[in-house]
């Protein structure tokens, strides 16, 4: 018995030592491969958050290697372990719109008129995020704006590839638009809103509904640091912020490939720009080009890149990147000019900054009214930290 206990203790000690080494290695990797720009407010806090995320991913990988669960499943579990509080000012209920799970937030206080309606699509690279991860944010929106907020729990990649997430968001929005009276929502004041991948989905849904006469016209779209294209991962913001937490350039390409194909087989080609034929790139250059980025956003270490061609085999795997439902920046002008009033938020230290800037220009060129807000000290993911106690940032609030 003593021998068995000794062996067990030694095994646990060895496992713990190995685990600590792996975590320390992850932290070391974080410091050597990430960059916190001097313009970020409270850089140490951002570093701590990033290390927590790295450690979570490492533990998930360990659990995956020993056959307990997948890394993606563990990270999702940890992200979803938030205490869902009861908001005294809101009715909160889980429902299904068609076959899509949603969580609806309705103000308790009586209203003399119909309320505004907000369809909210969470971020997370189409791979992570849930009704739980954005609960506090949706409560805040519903409470402070006295709106009915519908948060959509769309299907995630890599299990559910494109267009699953887009279809879920579209179907949930259409269901809501058909039943506005039931929720006391004004048909003339329905908004679609999302952060990051959710901003992508909000833009795609808005475009799809733009020309429809069988639904109420959307009042506005709110796009919070959205990812809107996958043709060029070497725009100024991708180069300047390639190693800035919480979204590295490589991870941005990884996530969109997970959404498209359920894997990241062609990651290197996508990063270097050899995944789309030159003639197609030139066709879209009027919309996706560093030339359309204001000069003040290029001063921080941007270097123009030579256009690279690609093989037929690679393009065949990623050609759906040219579909506006996946990359809304590529929609035709006939669609863009029908879009509702728009709000776009960008962050200086975010790889997706230029996607927002390019879309802002496209909307304005087509006569769409745009309100643009730029966080000079902001980084990707800052909004979701607005209510994280000591880990929140002034800009996020």
DODREN-115806 format. One line per 8 residues: number of its first residue (from 0); their letters; for each residue x, y, z of N, C-alpha, C. Coordinates in steps of 0.02 Angstrom, whole numbers. Atoms other than C-alpha are relative to their C-alpha. Example, Ala and Ser with C-alpha at 12.3 -4.5 7.8 and 13.67 -1.06 7.14 Angstrom:
<kollos>
0 = AS = 45/-59/0/615/-225/390/45/60/0 | -42/-59/-3/684/-53/357/-39/55/37
</kollos>
This chain:
<kollos>
0 = XXXXXXXX = 41/-60/0/0/0/0/43/63/0 | -45/-57/-4/140/120/45/34/12/-67 | -33/-6/65/225/83/-122/-47/32/-50 | 50/-28/46/64/122/-217/-9/74/12 | 8/-71/-17/42/286/-123/60/41/-22 | -62/-36/20/223/333/-156/0/11/-75 | 2/-6/73/203/298/-342/-51/52/-21 | 53/-48/17/40/397/-346/22/72/14
8 = XXXXXXXX = -24/-66/-18/119/545/-256/52/24/-51 | -52/-18/49/269/542/-374/-31/18/-68 | 34/-13/64/152/533/-525/-33/69/1 | 34/-65/-5/49/681/-464/50/57/2 | -51/-52/-4/205/779/-422/30/14/-69 | -28/-7/67/276/745/-594/-49/35/-47 | 51/-31/42/112/792/-677/-6/75/16 | 5/-70/-21/102/953/-575/60/40/-24
16 = XXXXXXXX = -61/-35/23/282/997/-616/-3/12/-75 | 6/-8/72/251/966/-800/-51/53/-19 | 52/-49/13/93/1068/-794/26/71/12 | -28/-66/-16/183/1214/-711/49/22/-54 | -48/-16/53/322/1205/-841/-36/21/-64 | 38/-17/61/194/1207/-982/-30/70/6 | 30/-65/-10/104/1356/-908/53/56/-2 | -54/-50/1/268/1449/-878/26/9/-71
24 = XXXXXXXX = -20/-5/70/316/1408/-1056/-48/42/-40 | 51/-40/34/152/1481/-1116/7/73/16 | -8/-70/-20/180/1639/-1016/62/30/-34 | -61/-23/34/357/1653/-1086/-13/12/-74 | 18/-8/71/287/1627/-1261/-40/63/-9 | 42/-61/3/161/1764/-1227/43/62/0 | -42/-60/-5/295/1889/-1177/43/9/-62 | -45/-5/57/406/1847/-1326/-36/11/-66
32 = XXXXXXXX = 35/-4/64/270/1845/-1460/-56/52/-1 | 52/-51/-1/149/1981/-1404/32/68/13 | -24/-68/-8/166/2168/-1399/-56/43/28 | 48/-48/-28/75/2293/-1288/25/69/-20 | -23/-66/22/89/2462/-1377/-1/51/57 | -3/-50/-53/134/2612/-1269/-64/42/6 | 61/-39/-1/-32/2694/-1316/-57/-32/38 | 53/35/-36/-134/2563/-1223/-2/22/73
40 = XXXXXXXX = 8/-20/-70/-202/2622/-1056/1/-62/44 | -6/56/-47/-158/2506/-910/26/-64/-34 | -28/57/37/-44/2388/-1011/9/-63/43 | -10/58/-43/-8/2274/-861/-65/-40/6 | 65/34/-6/-193/2235/-846/-16/-41/-62 | 11/37/63/-204/2186/-1029/44/-61/-3 | -46/57/-1/-52/2075/-1007/-27/-56/45 | 28/50/-46/-135/1986/-859/-58/-37/-33
48 = XXXXXXXX = 57/31/33/-294/1955/-958/23/-48/-54 | -25/43/53/-195/1885/-1103/32/-63/28 | -31/58/-31/-95/1770/-990/-53/-49/25 | 55/43/-22/-257/1704/-915/-28/-40/-59 | 26/33/59/-321/1665/-1090/49/-53/-26 | -51/47/23/-157/1581/-1139/1/-62/45 | 0/56/-47/-158/1473/-981/-61/-44/-9 | 61/39/12/-338/1421/-1014/8/-44/-61
56 = XXXXXXXX = -11/38/62/-289/1367/-1190/49/-57/12 | -50/52/-14/-138/1270/-1124/-32/-58/39 | 34/52/-39/-243/1176/-995/-47/-39/-45 | 44/34/47/-369/1138/-1131/37/-48/-45 | -40/43/43/-232/1067/-1241/23/-62/38 | -20/57/-41/-169/957/-1099/-58/-49/7 | 59/43/-8/-345/891/-1068/-18/-35/-65 | 13/31/65/-365/859/-1254/49/-57/-14
64 = XXXXXXXX = -51/50/12/-201/763/-1263/-8/-63/41 | 11/59/-41/-250/648/-1120/-70/-28/-8 | 63/29/19/-421/618/-1195/-60/18/43 | 56/-18/-44/-533/707/-1069/-52/42/-38 | 46/-42/39/-608/841/-1183/41/36/-53 | -37/-39/50/-564/949/-1332/22/67/29 | -23/-66/-22/-468/1111/-1310/-55/52/-10 | 54/-48/14/-610/1209/-1391/-56/-8/51
72 = XXXXXXXX = 53/13/-49/-737/1125/-1276/17/27/69 | -21/-24/-66/-636/1168/-1120/-1/76/3 | -1/-73/1/-611/1351/-1170/-72/26/1 | 71/-21/-1/-798/1367/-1206/-30/-9/69 | 27/13/-67/-838/1290/-1038/24/54/49 | -27/-50/-46/-723/1410/-946/-31/69/-14 | 30/-65/17/-793/1561/-1040/-72/4/22 | 71/0/-16/-971/1509/-1003/-15/-6/74
80 = XXXXXXXX = 10/8/-72/-944/1488/-816/-8/67/34 | 13/-66/-30/-1014/1658/-775/-65/-5/40 | 60/-1/-42/-1139/1686/-636/-53/44/-33 | 53/-37/32/-1300/1737/-719/-44/32/54 | 38/-35/-52/-1372/1867/-603/-70/17/-25 | 68/-23/17/-1554/1918/-598/0/76/2 | 2/-73/2/-1572/2098/-653/-68/24/24 | 65/-22/-28/-1706/2185/-549/-41/42/-48
88 = XXXXXXXX = 36/-43/46/-1752/2297/-695/-21/-35/-65 | 13/34/63/-1768/2162/-829/-35/-67/10 | 24/69/8/-1869/2008/-875/49/-34/-47 | -48/36/42/-1744/1882/-943/-26/-71/-11 | 29/65/15/-1803/1726/-1032/35/-33/-59 | -28/39/56/-1728/1589/-1142/-56/-27/-43 | 51/22/47/-1830/1551/-1297/33/-32/-61 | -24/24/65/-1814/1472/-1469/-36/40/-54
96 = XXXXXXXX = 28/-32/59/-1840/1575/-1627/13/-48/-58 | -8/55/47/-1872/1440/-1757/39/-55/36 | -42/50/-34/-1732/1318/-1711/62/31/32 | -58/-36/-25/-1614/1450/-1644/-11/21/73 | 9/-22/-70/-1589/1475/-1455/14/75/6 | -10/-71/-12/-1607/1656/-1400/-14/15/73 | 14/-24/-67/-1608/1750/-1236/-26/71/-7 | 32/-64/10/-1727/1897/-1227/-1/40/65
104 = XXXXXXXX = -4/-46/-57/-1707/2046/-1110/-52/55/-10 | 53/-50/5/-1861/2154/-1080/-4/43/63 | 6/-43/-59/-1871/2306/-965/-67/-13/36 | 61/12/-39/-1995/2281/-823/-44/62/5 | 38/-62/-7/-2046/2463/-812/-48/9/-59 | 49/-10/54/-2205/2502/-911/23/56/-47 | -19/-50/49/-2181/2602/-1070/-63/29/-32 | 58/-33/30/-2303/2730/-1141/-4/-14/-75
112 = XXXXXXXX = 0/14/72/-2252/2682/-1318/39/-64/-13 | -37/60/18/-2176/2535/-1411/75/13/7 | -72/-6/-13/-1994/2502/-1372/42/-13/-63 | -50/18/49/-1839/2490/-1478/17/-74/6 | -21/71/-1/-1786/2313/-1526/72/-6/-24 | -70/9/18/-1604/2257/-1533/14/-75/-8 | -24/68/11/-1547/2094/-1613/76/1/12 | -71/-2/-18/-1377/2057/-1536/34/-67/-18
120 = XXXXXXXX = -39/59/20/-1248/1936/-1611/68/5/34 | -62/-2/-38/-1102/1894/-1497/62/-13/-42 | -64/14/32/-919/1891/-1546/32/-64/27 | -36/60/-21/-791/1753/-1523/29/-38/-59 | -31/32/58/-721/1717/-1696/-40/-55/-31 | 45/52/24/-872/1610/-1742/13/-68/33 | -20/62/-33/-788/1477/-1632/-18/1/74 | 14/-9/-71/-814/1544/-1456/-57/50/9
128 = XXXXXXXX = 54/-45/-16/-941/1653/-1368/-66/-36/6 | 65/32/-14/-1117/1614/-1309/-48/52/30 | 48/-44/-34/-1273/1687/-1230/28/22/67 | -28/-15/-67/-1178/1679/-1064/56/51/-3 | -58/-44/2/-1020/1769/-1118/-19/73/-9 | 21/-69/13/-1117/1923/-1170/-62/20/40 | 59/-14/-41/-1251/1920/-1036/2/71/31 | -5/-66/-33/-1188/2075/-942/-8/56/-50
136 = XXXXXXXX = 4/-52/51/-1170/2174/-1101/-72/9/-25 | 69/-4/24/-1346/2131/-1161/-46/29/54 | 38/-31/-56/-1418/2173/-988/10/75/0 | -16/-71/-2/-1330/2340/-994/-36/37/-57 | 32/-32/58/-1396/2381/-1169/-75/6/12 | 72/1/-12/-1574/2331/-1123/-20/50/54 | 15/-42/-57/-1571/2424/-958/10/74/-15 | -17/-70/10/-1486/2585/-1011/-37/33/-58
144 = XXXXXXXX = 35/-28/58/-1575/2607/-1178/-74/-15/1 | 70/19/-7/-1741/2536/-1117/-26/-34/-63 | 16/37/61/-1742/2418/-1266/-14/-73/15 | 7/73/-1/-1797/2240/-1296/59/-29/-38 | -60/27/31/-1635/2147/-1330/-8/-75/-9 | 1/71/14/-1629/1976/-1413/70/-23/-17 | -67/27/11/-1461/1887/-1396/-7/-68/-33 | 8/60/41/-1438/1748/-1524/56/-50/13
152 = XXXXXXXX = -49/53/-12/-1351/1584/-1481/11/-42/-63 | -10/34/64/-1300/1539/-1657/49/-58/5 | -44/58/2/-1210/1378/-1703/73/22/-12 | -70/-19/3/-1021/1382/-1687/42/-46/-44 | -50/38/36/-875/1325/-1795/49/-29/52 | -3/34/65/-784/1211/-1825/-55/-53/-10 | 52/51/7/-931/1093/-1791/-51/20/-54 | 51/-25/47/-1048/1203/-1894/33/54/-43
160 = XXXXXXXX = -37/-45/45/-965/1284/-2043/-48/52/-32 | 38/-49/39/-1020/1435/-2145/-44/-35/-50 | 31/-61/-25/-1158/1480/-2177/-44/-10/63 | 44/16/-57/-1230/1404/-2015/-12/60/46 | 8/-57/-46/-1197/1555/-1901/-41/55/-33 | 37/-52/37/-1260/1677/-2034/-73/-19/-6 | 70/22/9/-1417/1575/-2066/-39/4/66 | 33/-4/-66/-1456/1563/-1879/-18/72/18
168 = XXXXXXXX = 12/-71/-17/-1439/1751/-1856/-55/29/-45 | 52/-25/47/-1544/1787/-2011/-68/-28/19 | 64/31/-16/-1680/1663/-1963/-29/28/65 | 23/-28/-64/-1688/1729/-1784/-26/72/-9 | 21/-69/13/-1700/1909/-1847/-66/2/-36 | 63/2/38/-1837/1867/-1971/-58/-21/45 | 52/21/-47/-1935/1777/-1835/-21/59/45 | 13/-58/-44/-1920/1929/-1721/-40/53/-38
176 = XXXXXXXX = 35/-51/40/-1975/2047/-1861/-73/-20/-14 | 69/23/11/-2131/1940/-1888/-42/5/62 | 38/3/-62/-2179/1945/-1704/15/60/46 | -18/-59/-40/-2131/2122/-1648/-57/21/47 | 57/-22/-40/-2306/2159/-1584/-3/-39/66 | 1/42/-60/-2292/2014/-1460/47/26/54 | -51/-24/-47/-2140/2097/-1380/-5/76/11 | 9/-71/-10/-2204/2275/-1386/53/43/-33
184 = XXXXXXXX = -54/-35/34/-2072/2330/-1511/-26/38/-61 | 18/-44/55/-2092/2472/-1635/33/-27/-65 | -28/25/63/-2070/2403/-1814/49/48/-34 | -44/-50/31/-1983/2566/-1862/65/10/39 | -59/-11/-41/-1850/2549/-1726/34/-67/20 | -34/63/-12/-1767/2378/-1745/72/6/-25 | -71/-8/12/-1577/2373/-1740/35/-68/1 | -44/58/-6/-1449/2236/-1776/67/24/26
192 = XXXXXXXX = -60/-21/-35/-1292/2241/-1671/45/-60/13 | -45/55/-17/-1136/2135/-1644/71/25/8 | -70/-16/-9/-955/2136/-1590/43/-52/-34 | -48/45/32/-810/2061/-1690/-34/-45/-51 | 35/45/46/-878/1905/-1777/-74/16/0 | 69/-21/-4/-1048/1964/-1717/-14/61/-43 | 6/-58/44/-1018/2127/-1809/-3/-21/-73 | 2/30/67/-984/2025/-1966/-70/-26/-14
200 = XXXXXXXX = 66/30/10/-1149/1933/-1942/-54/54/-4 | 48/-54/2/-1244/2094/-1908/1/35/-68 | -7/-32/66/-1176/2171/-2069/-30/-44/-54 | 27/46/51/-1221/2015/-2170/-76/-3/3 | 73/2/-8/-1398/2007/-2099/-30/66/-25 | 25/-65/22/-1422/2193/-2130/-1/4/-76 | -3/-1/73/-1368/2173/-2312/-55/-44/-30 | 51/46/26/-1485/2024/-2339/-70/30/4
208 = XXXXXXXX = 67/-28/-10/-1635/2119/-2271/-9/68/-33 | 2/-68/26/-1592/2283/-2357/-52/9/-55 | 46/-8/57/-1695/2253/-2513/-66/-36/8 | 60/40/-11/-1834/2151/-2434/-60/46/17 | 61/-39/-13/-2010/2224/-2437/-49/-38/44 | 46/40/-40/-2090/2082/-2338/16/3/75 | -17/-10/-70/-2007/2135/-2174/6/74/14 | -14/-70/-16/-1997/2301/-2082/73/17/-14
216 = XXXXXXXX = -68/-22/15/-1844/2400/-2135/38/12/64 | -41/-10/-60/-1703/2396/-2007/14/75/10 | -13/-70/-16/-1678/2562/-1919/75/16/-3 | -72/-13/-2/-1490/2544/-1897/39/-65/9 | -46/54/-16/-1340/2429/-1885/56/28/42 | -54/-20/-46/-1212/2439/-1745/55/-52/-5 | -54/46/12/-1045/2360/-1789/59/18/45 | -53/-12/-49/-919/2347/-1647/62/-40/-21
224 = XXXXXXXX = -61/28/30/-743/2314/-1715/-14/-64/-41 | 19/59/40/-813/2199/-1851/56/-25/-45 | -42/30/51/-716/2079/-1961/-41/-7/-63 | 44/-6/58/-781/2110/-2137/29/-26/-65 | -30/26/62/-660/2034/-2263/55/-49/17 | -53/49/-9/-536/1892/-2286/45/-4/-61 | -42/-3/60/-448/1946/-2445/71/22/17 | -65/-31/-13/-306/2046/-2367/13/3/75
232 = XXXXXXXX = -20/0/-71/-226/2008/-2198/67/38/8 | -60/-41/-4/-85/2132/-2235/-15/74/-5 | 18/-70/-4/-182/2294/-2222/40/32/57 | -40/-32/-53/-97/2425/-2110/-15/-25/71 | 16/20/-69/-191/2373/-1952/22/-71/15 | -23/69/-10/-147/2190/-1978/76/-2/11 | -72/-3/-9/37/2234/-1993/18/33/67 | -18/-39/-60/41/2361/-1851/-18/-36/64
240 = XXXXXXXX = 26/30/-62/-58/2258/-1725/3/-76/-1 | -3/73/11/-7/2082/-1776/10/-39/65 | -12/35/-62/49/2038/-1599/-33/32/61 | 34/-34/-55/-69/2146/-1495/-58/-43/25 | 58/35/-28/-186/2052/-1377/-62/45/-5 | 16/70/-13/-323/2001/-1376/-11/-39/-64 | 9/36/63/-326/1956/-1561/62/10/-44 | -58/-2/43/-166/1915/-1654/-22/-6/-73
248 = XXXXXXXX = 14/5/72/-160/1928/-1845/-10/-73/-20 | 5/71/19/-132/1741/-1860/-65/-31/24 | 62/27/-28/-282/1702/-1748/-60/25/-40 | 56/-26/39/-395/1815/-1851/-10/-42/-63 | 4/42/60/-353/1714/-2008/-22/-71/19 | 18/67/-24/-367/1551/-1909/-75/-6/11 | 72/3/-16/-543/1592/-1849/-43/0/-62 | 42/-4/60/-612/1639/-2019/6/-64/-41
256 = XXXXXXXX = -7/64/34/-541/1478/-2092/-39/-55/36 | 40/47/-39/-622/1379/-1951/-74/8/-19 | 70/-14/18/-787/1463/-1995/-15/-25/-71 | 11/18/69/-766/1431/-2181/3/-76/-12 | -13/70/17/-695/1254/-2187/2/-48/58 | -5/44/-58/-691/1188/-2009/71/-20/15 | -71/13/-13/-501/1185/-2016/41/60/-23 | -44/-56/20/-352/1300/-2045/55/-24/-46
264 = XXXXXXXX = -50/32/44/-265/1200/-2181/40/51/-40 | -34/-48/43/-222/1350/-2289/18/65/35 | -13/-60/-40/-174/1470/-2150/58/40/-28 | -59/-36/24/-2/1515/-2220/-15/38/-64 | 17/-33/63/-71/1554/-2393/-45/61/13 | 44/-55/-16/-207/1664/-2318/39/58/30 | -39/-53/-33/-82/1760/-2210/45/36/-50 | -45/-33/47/38/1793/-2353/-37/30/-60
272 = XXXXXXXX = 39/-29/54/-102/1835/-2475/2/-39/-65 | -2/41/60/-79/1690/-2597/-58/-49/-3 | 59/43/1/-255/1621/-2576/-54/23/-48 | 48/-29/47/-348/1734/-2699/37/20/-63 | -33/-20/63/-302/1755/-2884/7/76/-7 | -14/-72/7/-227/1924/-2931/-56/37/-35 | 52/-35/37/-365/1965/-3055/-61/13/44 | 56/-11/-46/-498/1944/-2919/18/53/51
280 = XXXXXXXX = -22/-52/-47/-396/2048/-2796/-5/69/-33 | 2/-64/35/-381/2186/-2926/-72/23/-10 | 71/-16/9/-569/2177/-2955/-30/31/63 | 25/-25/-64/-601/2209/-2770/43/55/29 | -47/-50/-28/-458/2333/-2749/-33/68/10 | 36/-63/-8/-581/2477/-2767/-31/5/70 | 31/2/-66/-651/2421/-2598/48/-23/55 | -47/28/-50/-512/2322/-2511/70/20/-21
288 = XXXXXXXX = -66/-26/19/-353/2424/-2526/26/48/53 | -30/-49/-46/-231/2518/-2414/-10/72/-25 | 10/-67/28/-262/2665/-2533/-62/34/30 | 62/-27/-27/-433/2686/-2452/4/12/76 | -11/-12/-71/-360/2698/-2276/31/69/9 | -30/-66/-11/-326/2876/-2215/74/-5/19 | -72/2/-9/-140/2915/-2212/22/-2/73 | -20/-2/-70/-137/2948/-2025/1/-69/33
296 = XXXXXXXX = 0/67/-28/-170/2763/-1995/56/-44/-29 | -55/38/30/-17/2710/-2096/68/18/27 | -65/-25/-21/119/2802/-2003/36/-48/48 | -29/43/-51/148/2665/-1874/27/-65/-30 | -35/60/23/260/2545/-1969/-33/-41/-54 | 32/37/54/158/2499/-2122/46/-4/-61 | -39/10/60/247/2425/-2274/-44/-32/-54 | 41/28/54/155/2399/-2440/26/-69/-21
304 = XXXXXXXX = -18/68/19/153/2219/-2501/-13/-11/-74 | 9/19/70/172/2146/-2676/-57/-51/-5 | 55/47/9/17/2056/-2740/27/-68/-21 | -21/68/17/43/1867/-2745/-58/-37/-31 | 52/41/31/-51/1747/-2856/-9/-64/40 | 12/62/-38/-120/1580/-2798/-13/-58/-48 | 14/60/41/-145/1403/-2860/-75/-12/-2 | 71/16/7/-313/1341/-2920/-24/-42/58
312 = XXXXXXXX = 18/45/-55/-312/1209/-2783/-15/39/64 | 11/-40/-61/-296/1336/-2642/-63/42/-7 | 59/-44/10/-426/1455/-2715/-64/-40/4 | 60/43/-1/-548/1312/-2736/-25/-10/72 | 18/12/-71/-544/1287/-2546/-26/62/35 | 19/-62/-35/-570/1470/-2501/-39/49/-43 | 32/-47/47/-665/1544/-2648/-63/32/30 | 60/-30/-30/-818/1575/-2537/17/62/41
320 = XXXXXXXX = -20/-63/-31/-717/1715/-2457/-26/59/-41 | 25/-53/43/-786/1815/-2604/-75/10/6 | 72/-7/-10/-966/1793/-2544/-14/53/53 | 15/-53/-48/-1037/1948/-2458/-31/-25/66 | 27/26/-63/-1130/1841/-2330/54/-22/48 | -58/16/-42/-958/1790/-2267/45/61/9 | -42/-60/-1/-864/1950/-2310/-40/59/-25 | 47/-53/20/-990/2095/-2311/31/60/-35
328 = XXXXXXXX = -33/-56/33/-861/2221/-2370/-2/-7/-77 | -1/13/72/-875/2140/-2543/-68/5/-34 | 67/-7/29/-1061/2174/-2570/0/54/-54 | 6/-49/54/-1110/2269/-2727/-30/66/25 | 26/-66/-19/-1152/2454/-2720/-76/1/2 | 73/1/1/-1334/2414/-2761/-29/-23/67 | 20/21/-67/-1345/2329/-2590/20/52/52 | -27/-46/-50/-1235/2450/-2493/-42/63/7
336 = XXXXXXXX = 35/-65/-4/-1335/2605/-2537/-69/-7/31 | 65/11/-32/-1494/2525/-2467/5/-11/75 | -9/16/-71/-1418/2496/-2294/-24/56/45 | 25/-50/-47/-1486/2583/-2140/57/41/30 | -49/-40/-36/-1399/2715/-2037/45/-46/41 | -48/46/-29/-1242/2640/-1963/44/32/53 | -49/-20/-51/-1131/2653/-1810/57/-50/-4 | -59/44/3/-954/2583/-1825/49/21/54
344 = XXXXXXXX = -52/-12/-50/-833/2569/-1680/64/-35/-20 | -65/29/14/-648/2541/-1714/47/14/58 | -51/-9/-51/-498/2523/-1599/68/7/-34 | -65/-12/32/-324/2588/-1641/44/-63/2 | -45/57/-8/-235/2432/-1576/-37/-65/-12 | 41/57/18/-343/2304/-1665/14/-18/-73 | -13/21/69/-302/2201/-1820/-60/13/-45 | 60/-10/41/-483/2225/-1878/-17/74/-10
352 = XXXXXXXX = 15/-72/5/-473/2416/-1869/-15/20/-72 | 7/-23/69/-454/2437/-2057/-61/-29/-35 | 63/27/28/-601/2323/-2098/-56/50/14 | 50/-50/-17/-709/2450/-2006/8/65/-38 | -13/-62/37/-625/2599/-2090/-20/-7/-73 | 17/11/70/-648/2524/-2263/-76/-3/-9 | 73/5/5/-832/2486/-2230/-31/69/10 | 23/-69/-11/-858/2662/-2163/3/39/-65
360 = XXXXXXXX = -7/-35/63/-793/2731/-2327/-51/-23/-51 | 48/27/48/-902/2615/-2431/-70/25/15 | 67/-23/-19/-1058/2663/-2335/-8/74/-17 | 4/-72/14/-1020/2849/-2347/-1/15/-75 | -1/-9/73/-980/2835/-2533/-67/-15/-32 | 66/19/26/-1153/2760/-2556/-57/38/34 | 52/-43/-28/-1245/2895/-2459/-31/-24/64 | 26/25/-64/-1271/2797/-2298/29/42/56
368 = XXXXXXXX = -23/-40/-57/-1262/2901/-2140/38/-45/49 | -42/40/-44/-1121/2837/-2029/23/41/60 | -31/-28/-60/-1075/2877/-1850/59/-44/16 | -62/39/-12/-895/2824/-1821/31/22/66 | -33/-15/-64/-815/2812/-1650/64/-41/3 | -65/33/1/-630/2771/-1636/32/5/70 | -33/1/-66/-550/2718/-1471/76/3/-11 | -72/-10/13/-373/2789/-1481/43/-47/42
376 = XXXXXXXX = -39/46/-42/-314/2676/-1338/-34/-68/5 | 38/63/-3/-432/2531/-1377/35/-58/-34 | -25/62/30/-391/2350/-1421/-58/-47/-10 | 55/45/16/-493/2205/-1485/-26/-36/62 | 31/34/-57/-615/2136/-1357/-13/45/59 | 3/-44/-59/-614/2289/-1244/-72/11/24 | 70/-12/-19/-805/2310/-1246/-24/-55/48 | 25/55/-41/-834/2138/-1170/30/0/70
384 = XXXXXXXX = -30/-5/-66/-724/2187/-1022/-27/60/38 | 22/-63/-29/-826/2343/-981/-24/-8/72 | 28/10/-67/-900/2264/-824/36/-57/36 | -40/54/-28/-757/2151/-769/37/21/64 | -28/-24/-64/-724/2239/-603/70/28/-11 | -67/-29/4/-537/2267/-584/35/-13/-66 | -30/14/65/-502/2197/-758/-33/41/-56 | 31/-42/51/-608/2329/-847/45/59/-17
392 = XXXXX = -40/-57/25/-537/2476/-946/-45/60/-10 | 40/-61/9/-597/2657/-951/-29/6/-71 | 24/-6/69/-610/2653/-1142/-57/-48/-13 | 53/49/9/-717/2496/-1135/-65/24/31 | 60/-27/-32/-837/2579/-1014/-30/57/-40
</kollos>
